[in-house]
Every structure is written in C-alpha cells, then in structure tokens.
C-alpha cells in the first residue's frame, strides 16, 4: 500500500511539473506572438515589430554603444544581452544589431530580445527617459537628428542643404526605415553630401550600394549640383573604432604572452 501511495505521489508531482512547464511554454508562445520579426539587408540586424508605438511617427533614435543608451531604459536593457552591438528605435520598430560573430546567431539571441521587449511594454516602462534626455542633449540634438546647417555656408548652399534634408525626410528615410535603418544629414561641402547610416544600414555589406546607387542617384536627380555622397564618421564612431583597435591590440598581446616559448 505504501509503495502504491509513493508511486501515486510521484505521478502527481510529475503531472504538476509537466503542467507548469506546459503553462510556461504557452505563456512564452503567447508572449512571442505579439512581436513579429523582419529580416533586413544586413544579416547581423533584425527588426522587431512589437505591435506597439515605440516613438512618435517618423522619429528614430540610434544608440551605437552601451554608453549612448543611458537615456533609453529599453535600449539599455537590450545592451545587457551579450553580443548586442547597437540598438535603433523607430516609430513602430526596434532594430537590434549583433556583433559580426559566427558563434552568435539569432536563434539564441532572438528569445532574449523578445523577453526584454515584451517585459518592457508589459510593465509600461518609458522608451526614453525624457528628463535625462534633456540633461544629456540640452541643445535638443541627438544622434538621429540631421546636423544643423553650417552657418558659414553661402545662401545658395544653405538652400541646397535644406532641400537635401527635405528629400531625405520625405523620399529616402521612410524607405530606409522599412529595412530597419535610417540615414541622417551630417554635412555638405564642395558638392559632396556627407550622410550617416544608422541601424541595420550602419554595418550592412550593401551600405555602399545604398549610398551610391540609391541615395546619391535620388539626390542628383533633384539637385544636379550634387557631385557625390559619402558616409561620414561621427565622434561616437571614432571613439568606438579606437576602443575596438585597443581591444584587438590587447588580444594580440595576450595571445603572444600565452604562446609557449621555443
């Protein structure tokens, strides 16, 4: 009798355990169902569509580093995932770019991103900390805004710059944002337009094609005086590149130290 009782008890415990696992699986499936993903031209970037408003219509925010994400609680949490390189927020999407590493794949990263995004919206947390954002960007300028027109430009070039910005906002940026990226104006000098690619476009293998065949052709069609389009590097890019070079140097030094002596 005791043996039968023990067997029944174990069966009950196993049933409850399986039931709990099934409930967790159901919850995970239900949670993930609210978020859709969309591939981008960049294999290292994935666009997440949470079926919720992220930012105001047409607005984007780009966070190329962990430090730059301090004004966004959501982006900050996403950077906690090992392998996340950059985060971009759009009006209804979130683009996450991972490190270019064969070991890291979206099969393992996707569930972690799902969980953070769903938890963030479920708890109704802010996407951007407005007070902190004002303190950090006291002039209102962010990484995802066009750079102000250079005051030293002559009147003709100023008008050209305003037209460039208008074309970017109305004809180019909406298309680029559909692919989980963005493009902002940085400068204009001697007929050369300098632009900054963001999100999925920032490290995309086809970014040069996007600049030359797509954006440059469009701008030159409407503004014949434009001679070319180039990708500009911002201060953040230069800092990130410097940090990357220093890290590579340390790795090389460590490898040299670990080599067995002959």
N, C-alpha and C positions, 0 to 999 in steps of 0.2 A: 504493500500500500504506500509506504513511504517513497519507494522507488517511482511509483506511478505519479505521486504528488510532485516529486522533484522534476520528473520529465515534463509534467504539465506546466510547472512554474517556468522551466527553461523555454518551453514553446511560447508561453505568454510573453516572456521578456523579449524573445526573438521577434514575435509579431509586432510588439510595440516599437522595437528598434527599427524594423523594416517600415512600419507605418510612418515613423518620424522621418526616416530617410526619404520616403516617398513624398511626404509633405514638403520637405526641404527642396527636393527635386522639382516638385510642382511650383513652389514659390520662385525658385531660380528661373524656371522656364517662363513663368508669368512675368517676372521682373524683366528678363531679357526681351520679351515680346514687345515691350513698349519702346525699345530702342532698335532702330534699324542701322545697318552699316552700308556704306557705299565705297567701293574701290575708287582710288584716284590714279592719275597717271604715274604717280610716284609709288612704287611698291613698298616703300618704308612709311607711307602715310595712309591712314584710314579715317574716313569721315563718318562720324557718329551722329545720327539724327534722333534726338530724344523725344520728338513729338511735343516739344515744349518751346516756349520763347526763351532764347538764350540772351540775345542782345536786341536792341532796337533795330528796326528794319534798315538794311544797308550798312549797318555798323559791324566792324570787326575789331578784335583785339588779338595781338600776336605776342606770344611770350617765348622768345628763343632760348631762354635759360631759366633755371630754377629761381635765381635771384630776381629776375624781371617779373616773376609771377606773384610777388608778395601782395599785390593789390587784388588778386583774384583767389578766393578760397577754393574754388573748383579746380583751377589750373594748378594751384599749389598741391592739392591732394593727388592730382594726376602725376605730378612730378615725383611723387613718392614711389611710384611704380618703377622698379629697376628696368632700365633700358629706354625710358621715355626721353626723347631728345628735345622736343618742342611741342607747344600747345597753341592752337589758334581757335578763337571763339568767333562765331558768326551769328547772324540773326536767328537761325534755327538749326545750327550745326556746331559740332566740336571736332576739329581735326587734330588727331594725335599722330606725331611723327616719332618713330622709334629709331634707335641707333642703327647704323648700317652694319649689322652683325648677323652672320648666318645662323648663329646659335639662337638668337632671339627671333621667334616667329609670332605671328598674330594669333595662332591657335592657343598659345599660352598667355599672351598679353590681353587679348580681347575680353575674356571674362573679368579680369581685374578692372579694366576700364569700364565695362558695363556696371559692375558693382558700385564703383565710385560715383558715376553719373547718376544712377538710379537713387542711391542713398542721398545724394546731394539735393535732388529735386524732391524726394520724399520728405526730407526734413525742412524743405522750403528755405534753404540757405541762400544768401545772396551770391550772385555770379561775380559781381565786382563790389569790393568794399569802397563805397563812394567817398567816405571821409578820408580814408587812407590814400585813395586815388588822387584826391585834390591836393593832399600834402606832398605826394611824390611827384605829381605832374601839375605843379602850381600854375604853369602857364597854359594848361589845357592841352598840351601837345603830348601825344603818345606814339608808340612805335607804329601804330596802324593808321596814323593820320598823314596826309600829304604834308611835306615840309613847306613852311611859309615861303612865299615868293621872295627872292633876293631883292632887297631894296636898291641894290646897285645896278640892277638891270635897267636898260632904257625902256621907254614906253612901249615900243614895238615888241620887244622881247617879253615884257610883262603881259601883254595881251596874248602872246603865243603861249605863255605858261598857263594862263587862265583857261585857254582853250584846251590845252593838253589835259589839265585836271578835269575839265568838263567831259571830255571824251573818255577819260579813264573811268569816271564815275557812272556815266550813262551807257557806255557801249562795251567797255572792256572788263571792269571789275565784276559786274554781275555774272559774266560767263566764267571768269576765273574762279569766283566763289563757288560756283556749281561743282567745281572739281576739288573743293576743299582748300582753296588757296586764296591769295589776294595779291594785289600789286599797288604800290603807292609811289607817288612822285617824290623824288629827292632833290633833283636839280636840273638846270638847263644852261648850257654854255656852248657857244660857237656851233649851234645847230645840233648838238648832241643832248639827248634826253637821258637822264640818269634815273633809273627806277629800282625799287626794292621789291623782290619777290618774297612772299611770305607763305606760311602754312605748307601745304603739300608741294607748292612750287619751289620752296626755298632750297631743297636739295634734290629736286627731280632731275633725272638724267636728261629729260627733254626740255629743261628750262631754257636753254639757249635757243632751241627751235621756237619755243613760245615767245621769247623776246623778239627774235629776228623775223620769223615768218608770220607770226600772228600780230603782236602788238606794234612792231615797227611798221609793217605794211599798212595797218589800220591808221596809225598816226600820220604817216606820209601821204596817205590818200587824201586826208582832210587838211593837212598842213604841209605843203610841198617843201617849205624851207627846212624841215627837219632832215638832217643828214644821217642820223643813226640813233640807235637806242642801246644803252649799256646798263648792265646791272651794277648798282652802287653798293658799296660795303659801308655799313653804319659803324658807329663806335662800338656797339654791342657785338657786332660780327668780329671786329678786330680783336676785342678782348677775348671772345670765345676761341678764336683761332690761336691767339697767343697761349691761352690756357691749354688748348689741345696739343700744341707743339711742346710745351713744357712737360705735359703728361707723357707724351711719346718719348721725350728725352729721358725722363726718369725710368720708364720701362726698359729702354735700351741699356741704361746704366745698370739696372738691376739684373738684366739678362747677362751682361758682361761680367758682373760680380759672381753670378751663380754658375758661370762656366767653370768646369773642372780645370785645374792647372795642368799643363802638359808635363 
